[in-house]
Amino acid sequence: MYGILSLIGKKYGKDAMRRVLAIAQKYPNDRHVKTLKNQTMYEAWYPRGVSLESRIGAAEGVYNASKSSH
């Protein structure tokens, strides 16, 4: 998860990275957070885990949603 957060930090800045981390800690059972952490319940569908692109997309989605709620 920290590699994904590092990429978000490089792309959007450290404040974005901190915001995504705070949301992930506050809502650990959210679907997007589970995708970000590569914790999927559909192991039969994703035998090697969720793709890196999906995890980055989930992190960007969490960040964009947090921007619009402020």
MIDOSE-1310 file (N, C-alpha, C; in nm, 2 decimals, decimal comma, always signed):
residues 70
mygi	+0,08/-0,12/+0,00/+0,00/+0,00/+0,00/+0,09/+0,13/+0,00; +0,20/+0,12/+0,07/+0,29/+0,24/+0,08/+0,35/+0,28/-0,06; +0,37/+0,18/-0,14/+0,42/+0,21/-0,28/+0,32/+0,29/-0,36; +0,19/+0,25/-0,34/+0,08/+0,32/-0,41/+0,07/+0,46/-0,35
lsli	+0,08/+0,48/-0,22/+0,08/+0,61/-0,16/+0,19/+0,70/-0,21; +0,31/+0,64/-0,22/+0,42/+0,71/-0,27/+0,40/+0,76/-0,41; +0,34/+0,68/-0,50/+0,30/+0,73/-0,63/+0,20/+0,84/-0,63; +0,10/+0,83/-0,55/+0,00/+0,94/-0,53/+0,07/+1,06/-0,49
gkky	+0,17/+1,05/-0,39/+0,24/+1,16/-0,34/+0,32/+1,23/-0,45; +0,38/+1,15/-0,54/+0,46/+1,21/-0,65/+0,37/+1,28/-0,75; +0,25/+1,22/-0,77/+0,16/+1,28/-0,88/+0,08/+1,40/-0,83; +0,03/+1,39/-0,70/-0,06/+1,50/-0,65/+0,00/+1,58/-0,53
gkda	+0,11/+1,53/-0,48/+0,17/+1,60/-0,36/+0,15/+1,53/-0,23; +0,23/+1,57/-0,13/+0,22/+1,50/-0,01/+0,09/+1,51/+0,07; +0,02/+1,62/+0,05/-0,11/+1,64/+0,11/-0,21/+1,53/+0,06; -0,20/+1,50/-0,06/-0,29/+1,40/-0,12/-0,26/+1,27/-0,06
mrrv	-0,13/+1,24/-0,05/-0,09/+1,11/+0,01/-0,14/+1,10/+0,15; -0,12/+1,20/+0,23/-0,17/+1,20/+0,37/-0,32/+1,18/+0,37; -0,39/+1,25/+0,28/-0,54/+1,24/+0,28/-0,59/+1,10/+0,25; -0,52/+1,04/+0,15/-0,56/+0,90/+0,12/-0,53/+0,80/+0,23
laia	-0,41/+0,82/+0,30/-0,38/+0,74/+0,41/-0,48/+0,76/+0,52; -0,51/+0,88/+0,55/-0,61/+0,90/+0,66/-0,74/+0,84/+0,63; -0,79/+0,84/+0,51/-0,92/+0,78/+0,47/-0,91/+0,63/+0,48; -0,79/+0,58/+0,44/-0,77/+0,43/+0,45/-0,77/+0,38/+0,59
qkyp	-0,72/+0,46/+0,68/-0,71/+0,43/+0,82/-0,85/+0,44/+0,88; -0,93/+0,54/+0,84/-1,06/+0,57/+0,90/-1,16/+0,47/+0,85; -1,16/+0,43/+0,72/-1,25/+0,34/+0,66/-1,18/+0,21/+0,61; -1,13/+0,12/+0,69/-1,06/+0,01/+0,64/-1,14/-0,09/+0,56
ndrh	-1,27/-0,09/+0,58/-1,35/-0,19/+0,51/-1,42/-0,14/+0,39; -1,39/-0,02/+0,35/-1,44/+0,03/+0,22/-1,39/-0,04/+0,10; -1,47/-0,06/+0,00/-1,43/-0,14/-0,11/-1,31/-0,08/-0,18; -1,30/+0,05/-0,20/-1,18/+0,11/-0,26/-1,06/+0,10/-0,18
vktl	-1,07/+0,11/-0,05/-0,96/+0,09/+0,04/-0,91/-0,05/+0,04; -1,00/-0,15/+0,03/-0,96/-0,29/+0,02/-0,88/-0,31/-0,11; -0,93/-0,25/-0,22/-0,86/-0,26/-0,35/-0,72/-0,20/-0,34; -0,72/-0,08/-0,28/-0,59/-0,02/-0,26/-0,49/-0,10/-0,18
knqt	-0,54/-0,17/-0,08/-0,45/-0,26/+0,00/-0,43/-0,40/-0,06; -0,50/-0,43/-0,17/-0,49/-0,56/-0,24/-0,55/-0,67/-0,15; -0,66/-0,63/-0,09/-0,74/-0,73/-0,01/-0,87/-0,76/-0,07; -0,87/-0,84/-0,17/-1,00/-0,87/-0,23/-1,06/-1,00/-0,18
myea	-1,19/-1,00/-0,18/-1,25/-1,13/-0,13/-1,28/-1,22/-0,25; -1,25/-1,18/-0,37/-1,27/-1,26/-0,49/-1,14/-1,32/-0,54; -1,08/-1,40/-0,45/-0,95/-1,46/-0,49/-0,95/-1,55/-0,61; -1,07/-1,61/-0,64/-1,08/-1,69/-0,76/-1,08/-1,60/-0,88
wypr	-1,12/-1,48/-0,87/-1,12/-1,39/-0,99/-0,98/-1,33/-1,01; -0,91/-1,30/-0,90/-0,78/-1,24/-0,90/-0,68/-1,33/-0,83; -0,64/-1,44/-0,89/-0,55/-1,53/-0,82/-0,41/-1,47/-0,79; -0,37/-1,37/-0,87/-0,24/-1,30/-0,84/-0,25/-1,17/-0,78
gvsl	-0,37/-1,14/-0,73/-0,40/-1,01/-0,67/-0,45/-0,91/-0,77; -0,49/-0,79/-0,72/-0,54/-0,69/-0,80/-0,43/-0,62/-0,87; -0,45/-0,58/-0,99/-0,34/-0,52/-1,07/-0,30/-0,38/-1,01; -0,18/-0,35/-1,04/-0,12/-0,22/-1,00/-0,21/-0,10/-1,05
esri	-0,25/-0,11/-1,17/-0,33/+0,00/-1,23/-0,46/+0,02/-1,15; -0,52/-0,10/-1,11/-0,65/-0,09/-1,04/-0,63/-0,03/-0,90; -0,51/-0,06/-0,84/-0,48/-0,01/-0,71/-0,46/+0,14/-0,71; -0,39/+0,18/-0,82/-0,36/+0,33/-0,83/-0,49/+0,40/-0,86
gaae	-0,57/+0,34/-0,95/-0,70/+0,40/-0,98/-0,79/+0,41/-0,85; -0,79/+0,31/-0,77/-0,87/+0,32/-0,64/-0,81/+0,43/-0,55; -0,68/+0,44/-0,55/-0,62/+0,55/-0,46/-0,66/+0,69/-0,52; -0,66/+0,70/-0,65/-0,70/+0,83/-0,71/-0,84/+0,86/-0,69
gvyn	-0,93/+0,75/-0,69/-1,07/+0,77/-0,67/-1,10/+0,81/-0,53; -1,02/+0,76/-0,43/-1,04/+0,80/-0,29/-1,00/+0,95/-0,28; -0,89/+0,98/-0,34/-0,84/+1,12/-0,33/-0,94/+1,22/-0,40; -0,98/+1,19/-0,52/-1,08/+1,27/-0,59/-1,21/+1,29/-0,51
asks	-1,26/+1,18/-0,45/-1,38/+1,19/-0,37/-1,36/+1,27/-0,25; -1,24/+1,27/-0,19/-1,21/+1,35/-0,07/-1,20/+1,49/-0,10; -1,15/+1,53/-0,22/-1,15/+1,66/-0,27/-1,28/+1,72/-0,28; -1,38/+1,65/-0,34/-1,51/+1,70/-0,37/-1,59/+1,71/-0,24
sh	-1,56/+1,64/-0,13/-1,63/+1,65/-0,01/-1,59/+1,76/+0,08; -1,48/+1,83/+0,05/-1,43/+1,94/+0,13/-1,49/+2,07/+0,08
